[in-house]
Amino acid sequence: MIQVIYRWKVKAGQEDTFARAWTRGTIKIRATFKGAYGSVLLRSHKEPSEFVGIATWESLEDCRAFWASEPPDPDAFRTVAATGTFLSREIFDEIRDLEL
């Protein structure tokens, strides 16, 4: 398993629009792509315009297949891009999951 951490800075007043579009796109990714196990979207308390998405994938190969494809919900992806500035993406290997 891997976790991919994405960061965005969202335009003031566009936070709800960004979150709704991110949710639509993420649901479509999970329904469409092999190895996509879902995501969580976080919003900073310190900087409310900063958002972090954490996506869980079965493998880096599954994630790369998604990155190489067309977005499953182009409108949601356009809205995310229009309302937020993409800052970074980082890949982590999952070492231990303590959910029971």
Short mmCIF file of the C-alpha atoms (twelve columns), coordinates in Angstrom:
data_MODEL
# 
_entry.id   MODEL 
# 
loop_
_atom_site.group_PDB 
_atom_site.id 
_atom_site.type_symbol 
_atom_site.label_atom_id 
_atom_site.label_alt_id 
_atom_site.label_comp_id 
_atom_site.label_asym_id 
_atom_site.label_seq_id 
_atom_site.Cartn_x 
_atom_site.Cartn_y 
_atom_site.Cartn_z 
_atom_site.pdbx_PDB_model_num 
ATOM 1   C CA . MET A 1   0.000   0.000  0.000   1 
ATOM 2   C CA . ILE A 2   1.030   3.566  -0.609  1 
ATOM 3   C CA . GLN A 3   -0.285  6.917  0.539   1 
ATOM 4   C CA . VAL A 4   -0.050  9.928  -1.744  1 
ATOM 5   C CA . ILE A 5   -0.212  13.327 -0.071  1 
ATOM 6   C CA . TYR A 6   -1.377  16.281 -2.175  1 
ATOM 7   C CA . ARG A 7   -1.367  19.935 -1.070  1 
ATOM 8   C CA . TRP A 8   -3.346  22.901 -2.445  1 
ATOM 9   C CA . LYS A 9   -3.844  26.558 -1.603  1 
ATOM 10  C CA . VAL A 10  -7.482  27.401 -2.321  1 
ATOM 11  C CA . LYS A 11  -8.764  30.830 -3.337  1 
ATOM 12  C CA . ALA A 12  -10.630 32.722 -0.618  1 
ATOM 13  C CA . GLY A 13  -14.352 32.075 -0.819  1 
ATOM 14  C CA . GLN A 14  -13.856 28.987 -3.021  1 
ATOM 15  C CA . GLU A 15  -13.221 26.452 -0.255  1 
ATOM 16  C CA . ASP A 16  -16.652 24.769 -0.399  1 
ATOM 17  C CA . THR A 17  -16.597 24.626 -4.212  1 
ATOM 18  C CA . PHE A 18  -13.110 23.097 -4.099  1 
ATOM 19  C CA . ALA A 19  -14.134 20.491 -1.491  1 
ATOM 20  C CA . ARG A 20  -17.284 19.484 -3.409  1 
ATOM 21  C CA . ALA A 21  -15.342 19.078 -6.671  1 
ATOM 22  C CA . TRP A 22  -12.544 17.169 -4.929  1 
ATOM 23  C CA . THR A 23  -15.164 14.827 -3.419  1 
ATOM 24  C CA . ARG A 24  -16.872 14.194 -6.792  1 
ATOM 25  C CA . GLY A 25  -13.537 13.507 -8.483  1 
ATOM 26  C CA . THR A 26  -12.301 11.250 -5.706  1 
ATOM 27  C CA . ILE A 27  -15.494 9.170  -5.658  1 
ATOM 28  C CA . LYS A 28  -15.175 8.701  -9.426  1 
ATOM 29  C CA . ILE A 29  -11.496 7.710  -9.112  1 
ATOM 30  C CA . ARG A 30  -12.335 5.061  -6.531  1 
ATOM 31  C CA . ALA A 31  -15.149 3.677  -8.694  1 
ATOM 32  C CA . THR A 32  -13.063 3.675  -11.870 1 
ATOM 33  C CA . PHE A 33  -9.455  2.754  -11.087 1 
ATOM 34  C CA . LYS A 34  -8.027  -0.546 -9.903  1 
ATOM 35  C CA . GLY A 35  -6.216  -0.196 -6.595  1 
ATOM 36  C CA . ALA A 36  -7.816  3.093  -5.527  1 
ATOM 37  C CA . TYR A 37  -8.925  2.686  -1.912  1 
ATOM 38  C CA . GLY A 38  -10.220 6.165  -1.229  1 
ATOM 39  C CA . SER A 39  -8.972  9.406  0.207   1 
ATOM 40  C CA . VAL A 40  -9.390  11.945 2.949   1 
ATOM 41  C CA . LEU A 41  -9.428  15.724 2.536   1 
ATOM 42  C CA . LEU A 42  -8.032  17.877 5.347   1 
ATOM 43  C CA . ARG A 43  -8.164  21.622 5.909   1 
ATOM 44  C CA . SER A 44  -5.611  23.502 7.983   1 
ATOM 45  C CA . HIS A 45  -6.783  25.244 11.146  1 
ATOM 46  C CA . LYS A 46  -3.809  27.584 10.992  1 
ATOM 47  C CA . GLU A 47  -4.215  28.461 7.273   1 
ATOM 48  C CA . PRO A 48  -7.846  27.734 6.248   1 
ATOM 49  C CA . SER A 49  -6.952  28.169 2.575   1 
ATOM 50  C CA . GLU A 50  -4.556  25.205 2.730   1 
ATOM 51  C CA . PHE A 51  -5.911  21.737 1.989   1 
ATOM 52  C CA . VAL A 52  -4.261  18.323 2.082   1 
ATOM 53  C CA . GLY A 53  -5.601  15.226 0.361   1 
ATOM 54  C CA . ILE A 54  -4.321  11.794 1.324   1 
ATOM 55  C CA . ALA A 55  -5.047  9.027  -1.180  1 
ATOM 56  C CA . THR A 56  -4.571  5.320  -0.499  1 
ATOM 57  C CA . TRP A 57  -3.507  3.054  -3.357  1 
ATOM 58  C CA . GLU A 58  -2.791  -0.665 -3.514  1 
ATOM 59  C CA . SER A 59  0.462   0.014  -5.393  1 
ATOM 60  C CA . LEU A 60  2.517   2.717  -7.032  1 
ATOM 61  C CA . GLU A 61  1.799   1.052  -10.388 1 
ATOM 62  C CA . ASP A 62  -1.980  1.454  -9.865  1 
ATOM 63  C CA . CYS A 63  -1.488  5.098  -8.912  1 
ATOM 64  C CA . ARG A 64  0.734   5.765  -11.922 1 
ATOM 65  C CA . ALA A 65  -1.883  4.203  -14.198 1 
ATOM 66  C CA . PHE A 66  -4.353  6.779  -12.853 1 
ATOM 67  C CA . TRP A 67  -1.879  9.652  -13.353 1 
ATOM 68  C CA . ALA A 68  -1.285  8.554  -16.959 1 
ATOM 69  C CA . SER A 69  -5.000  8.472  -17.804 1 
ATOM 70  C CA . GLU A 70  -7.639  11.058 -18.551 1 
ATOM 71  C CA . PRO A 71  -9.522  12.267 -15.446 1 
ATOM 72  C CA . PRO A 72  -12.680 10.221 -14.814 1 
ATOM 73  C CA . ASP A 73  -14.661 13.388 -13.999 1 
ATOM 74  C CA . PRO A 74  -13.114 16.174 -16.109 1 
ATOM 75  C CA . ASP A 75  -15.491 18.828 -14.757 1 
ATOM 76  C CA . ALA A 76  -14.536 18.074 -11.137 1 
ATOM 77  C CA . PHE A 77  -10.838 18.172 -12.013 1 
ATOM 78  C CA . ARG A 78  -11.256 21.499 -13.858 1 
ATOM 79  C CA . THR A 79  -13.064 22.965 -10.842 1 
ATOM 80  C CA . VAL A 80  -10.338 21.819 -8.444  1 
ATOM 81  C CA . ALA A 81  -7.712  23.416 -10.709 1 
ATOM 82  C CA . ALA A 82  -9.736  26.637 -11.082 1 
ATOM 83  C CA . THR A 83  -10.354 27.100 -7.361  1 
ATOM 84  C CA . GLY A 84  -7.004  25.978 -5.972  1 
ATOM 85  C CA . THR A 85  -3.315  26.131 -6.726  1 
ATOM 86  C CA . PHE A 86  -1.629  22.735 -6.665  1 
ATOM 87  C CA . LEU A 87  1.414   22.936 -4.390  1 
ATOM 88  C CA . SER A 88  2.887   19.452 -4.106  1 
ATOM 89  C CA . ARG A 89  2.530   15.699 -4.276  1 
ATOM 90  C CA . GLU A 90  4.541   13.206 -2.235  1 
ATOM 91  C CA . ILE A 91  4.405   9.401  -2.170  1 
ATOM 92  C CA . PHE A 92  4.831   7.353  1.006   1 
ATOM 93  C CA . ASP A 93  4.965   3.606  1.561   1 
ATOM 94  C CA . GLU A 94  2.450   2.519  4.184   1 
ATOM 95  C CA . ILE A 95  4.379   0.808  6.963   1 
ATOM 96  C CA . ARG A 96  1.655   0.172  9.481   1 
ATOM 97  C CA . ASP A 97  -2.110  0.787  9.655   1 
ATOM 98  C CA . LEU A 98  -3.452  0.657  13.184  1 
ATOM 99  C CA . GLU A 99  -7.155  0.658  12.299  1 
ATOM 100 C CA . LEU A 100 -8.804  -2.375 13.846  1 
# 
